[in-house]
Amino acid sequence: MTLFNDHGPVEIPMEDDLVHTSEHPFCPDGTCGCHEDETLIAEVAAQVAAGALSPEEATDLVSGKR
């Protein structure tokens, strides 16, 4: 994580493990493999097809924004 102060950027190491739960299967780390997990993505696609999620909501979910 990068924060900024009067002297420029300050790197803050993240020591917490990424959390993946059934409620939040996708994390905000774009380099994590969860964003390419075909099984998880298929479940989201099924929710879109069933009308439970809009395409925009699905995109936010898979990108870790939800």
Backbone as ProteinMPNN parsed JSONL, in Angstrom:
{"seq_chain_A": "MTLFNDHGPVEIPMEDDLVHTSEHPFCPDGTCGCHEDETLIAEVAAQVAAGALSPEEATDLVSGKR", "coords_chain_A": {"N_chain_A": [[0.852, -1.155, 0.0], [0.519, 2.268, -0.716], [1.034, 5.329, 0.732], [0.812, 8.899, 0.931], [2.833, 11.635, 1.994], [4.074, 14.841, 3.118], [6.584, 14.63, 2.042], [6.538, 12.934, -0.073], [5.786, 9.669, -1.568], [5.059, 6.972, 0.679], [5.846, 3.746, 1.39], [3.85, 1.211, 2.705], [4.108, -1.814, 4.141], [2.03, -4.614, 3.57], [0.97, -6.875, 5.804], [-1.016, -8.58, 6.398], [-2.825, -11.524, 5.572], [-4.423, -12.181, 2.436], [-7.927, -12.083, 2.246], [-10.326, -14.381, 1.468], [-13.599, -15.127, 1.181], [-16.765, -16.857, 1.237], [-18.627, -14.91, 0.862], [-17.105, -12.842, -0.145], [-15.395, -13.651, -2.559], [-13.444, -12.654, -4.235], [-10.538, -10.725, -4.056], [-9.099, -7.402, -3.502], [-6.548, -7.355, -4.625], [-5.05, -7.178, -7.581], [-3.196, -8.939, -8.643], [-3.66, -11.389, -7.601], [-4.587, -14.82, -7.882], [-7.299, -15.314, -7.692], [-8.818, -13.743, -9.369], [-8.713, -14.919, -11.801], [-9.82, -17.344, -11.552], [-11.539, -19.834, -12.915], [-13.762, -21.3, -12.029], [-14.891, -19.688, -10.002], [-15.487, -17.418, -11.527], [-17.332, -18.499, -13.31], [-19.424, -19.012, -11.542], [-20.184, -16.409, -10.911], [-20.988, -15.547, -13.443], [-23.201, -17.198, -13.774], [-24.862, -16.091, -11.853], [-25.345, -13.628, -13.005], [-26.709, -14.447, -15.312], [-28.968, -15.482, -14.101], [-30.129, -13.221, -13.222], [-29.54, -12.207, -10.76], [-27.367, -10.595, -10.392], [-26.21, -7.583, -11.903], [-24.46, -6.976, -15.016], [-22.55, -4.977, -14.518], [-22.314, -5.052, -11.713], [-21.266, -7.609, -11.486], [-18.785, -7.296, -12.75], [-17.581, -5.48, -10.962], [-17.505, -7.141, -8.712], [-15.802, -9.297, -9.496], [-13.482, -7.86, -9.933], [-12.802, -7.207, -7.4], [-13.876, -5.028, -6.134], [-16.211, -5.103, -4.71]], "CA_chain_A": [[0.0, 0.0, 0.0], [1.304, 3.486, -0.768], [0.432, 6.547, 1.262], [1.61, 10.063, 0.584], [2.965, 12.682, 2.997], [4.676, 16.058, 2.562], [7.864, 14.309, 1.429], [6.343, 12.009, -1.178], [5.13, 8.398, -1.248], [5.581, 6.137, 1.76], [5.381, 2.369, 1.226], [3.418, 0.533, 3.913], [3.976, -3.247, 3.815], [0.801, -5.278, 3.999], [1.359, -8.133, 6.415], [-2.193, -9.415, 6.556], [-3.135, -12.42, 4.469], [-5.609, -11.825, 1.669], [-9.087, -12.808, 2.759], [-11.297, -14.842, 0.482], [-14.699, -15.795, 1.857], [-17.857, -17.151, 0.309], [-19.28, -13.631, 0.589], [-16.141, -12.027, -0.898], [-14.424, -14.598, -3.125], [-12.427, -11.929, -4.981], [-9.886, -9.697, -3.241], [-8.711, -6.226, -4.28], [-5.212, -7.504, -5.198], [-5.171, -7.555, -8.986], [-2.25, -9.985, -8.997], [-4.094, -12.64, -6.972], [-5.176, -15.783, -8.798], [-8.758, -15.4, -7.575], [-9.43, -13.013, -10.487], [-8.66, -15.774, -12.986], [-10.369, -18.647, -11.164], [-12.652, -20.096, -13.838], [-14.926, -21.764, -11.277], [-15.499, -18.518, -9.368], [-16.036, -16.557, -12.576], [-18.532, -19.177, -13.814], [-20.486, -18.789, -10.559], [-20.642, -15.028, -11.091], [-21.712, -15.521, -14.718], [-24.503, -17.825, -13.528], [-25.676, -15.116, -11.116], [-25.771, -12.627, -13.993], [-27.719, -15.097, -16.158], [-30.182, -15.655, -13.292], [-30.669, -11.906, -12.897], [-29.201, -11.837, -9.386], [-26.361, -9.536, -10.494], [-26.097, -6.913, -13.196], [-23.097, -7.119, -15.541], [-21.681, -4.018, -13.833], [-22.062, -5.605, -10.38], [-20.383, -8.761, -11.658], [-17.456, -6.754, -13.027], [-17.052, -4.965, -9.701], [-17.234, -8.268, -7.829], [-14.614, -10.02, -9.966], [-12.305, -6.997, -9.788], [-12.528, -7.031, -5.973], [-14.414, -3.752, -5.661], [-17.449, -5.336, -3.953]], "C_chain_A": [[0.905, 1.226, 0.0], [0.476, 4.64, -0.224], [1.342, 7.703, 0.881], [1.656, 11.02, 1.761], [3.625, 13.877, 2.33], [5.973, 15.788, 1.8], [7.738, 13.329, 0.265], [5.697, 10.714, -0.73], [5.85, 7.654, -0.119], [4.99, 4.75, 1.578], [5.051, 1.781, 2.59], [3.271, -0.949, 3.569], [2.684, -3.817, 4.371], [1.192, -6.65, 4.531], [0.181, -9.077, 6.611], [-2.36, -10.315, 5.341], [-4.361, -11.904, 3.735], [-6.767, -12.684, 2.154], [-10.033, -13.12, 1.617], [-12.357, -15.605, 1.257], [-15.771, -16.114, 0.831], [-18.606, -15.871, -0.054], [-18.418, -12.722, -0.288], [-15.066, -12.932, -1.484], [-13.278, -13.922, -3.879], [-11.866, -10.812, -4.118], [-9.499, -8.503, -4.127], [-7.331, -6.32, -4.932], [-5.33, -8.038, -6.62], [-4.228, -8.653, -9.429], [-2.631, -11.348, -8.415], [-4.79, -13.535, -8.003], [-6.683, -15.879, -8.728], [-9.453, -14.742, -8.767], [-9.424, -13.808, -11.79], [-9.213, -17.165, -12.711], [-11.632, -18.908, -11.978], [-13.912, -20.557, -13.12], [-15.649, -20.592, -10.631], [-16.164, -17.615, -10.406], [-17.303, -17.179, -13.162], [-19.701, -18.998, -12.855], [-21.047, -17.375, -10.68], [-21.446, -14.916, -12.383], [-23.1, -16.141, -14.564], [-25.427, -16.875, -12.769], [-26.17, -14.005, -12.038], [-26.885, -13.215, -14.853], [-29.044, -15.267, -15.414], [-30.816, -14.324, -12.913], [-30.362, -11.451, -11.481], [-28.165, -10.718, -9.332], [-26.453, -8.887, -11.864], [-24.678, -7.155, -13.725], [-22.104, -6.176, -14.845], [-21.321, -4.516, -12.437], [-21.096, -6.781, -10.468], [-18.948, -8.306, -11.924], [-16.816, -6.229, -11.768], [-16.679, -6.104, -8.751], [-15.941, -8.975, -8.225], [-13.358, -9.173, -9.817], [-11.983, -6.715, -8.32], [-13.031, -5.728, -5.407], [-15.655, -3.895, -4.804], [-17.187, -6.278, -2.836]], "O_chain_A": [[1.95, 1.222, 0.65], [-0.643, 4.887, -0.674], [2.51, 7.5, 0.548], [0.656, 11.209, 2.453], [3.726, 13.923, 1.104], [6.412, 16.619, 1.005], [8.748, 12.939, -0.321], [5.122, 10.648, 0.357], [7.073, 7.706, 0.009], [3.77, 4.587, 1.608], [5.86, 1.842, 3.516], [2.395, -1.309, 2.782], [2.3, -3.532, 5.505], [1.692, -7.49, 3.782], [0.368, -10.244, 6.953], [-2.069, -9.911, 4.215], [-5.232, -11.27, 4.33], [-6.599, -13.871, 2.435], [-10.479, -12.228, 0.896], [-12.061, -16.605, 1.912], [-15.684, -15.683, -0.319], [-19.156, -15.76, -1.149], [-18.938, -11.932, -1.076], [-13.948, -12.979, -0.97], [-12.251, -14.55, -4.133], [-12.618, -10.043, -3.519], [-9.565, -8.587, -5.353], [-6.973, -5.446, -5.721], [-5.667, -9.202, -6.834], [-4.432, -9.247, -10.488], [-1.983, -12.351, -8.714], [-5.497, -13.047, -8.885], [-7.299, -16.469, -9.616], [-10.558, -15.141, -9.135], [-10.059, -13.412, -12.767], [-9.089, -18.062, -13.545], [-12.667, -18.279, -11.756], [-15.019, -20.24, -13.555], [-16.875, -20.503, -10.699], [-17.267, -17.112, -10.19], [-18.25, -16.46, -13.48], [-20.843, -18.848, -13.29], [-22.256, -17.173, -10.563], [-22.483, -14.253, -12.407], [-24.065, -15.66, -15.158], [-26.634, -16.854, -13.011], [-27.281, -13.501, -11.872], [-27.894, -12.554, -15.098], [-30.114, -15.205, -16.02], [-31.91, -14.292, -12.349], [-30.867, -10.418, -11.041], [-28.09, -9.981, -8.349], [-26.735, -9.551, -12.861], [-23.787, -7.504, -12.95], [-20.952, -6.544, -14.615], [-20.167, -4.419, -12.018], [-20.214, -6.931, -9.623], [-18.004, -8.877, -11.378], [-15.64, -6.49, -11.514], [-15.658, -6.038, -8.067], [-15.083, -9.223, -7.377], [-12.275, -9.714, -9.596], [-10.988, -6.051, -8.027], [-12.65, -5.353, -4.298], [-16.115, -2.913, -4.222], [-18.099, -6.605, -2.078]]}, "name": "protein", "num_of_chains": 1, "seq": "MTLFNDHGPVEIPMEDDLVHTSEHPFCPDGTCGCHEDETLIAEVAAQVAAGALSPEEATDLVSGKR"}
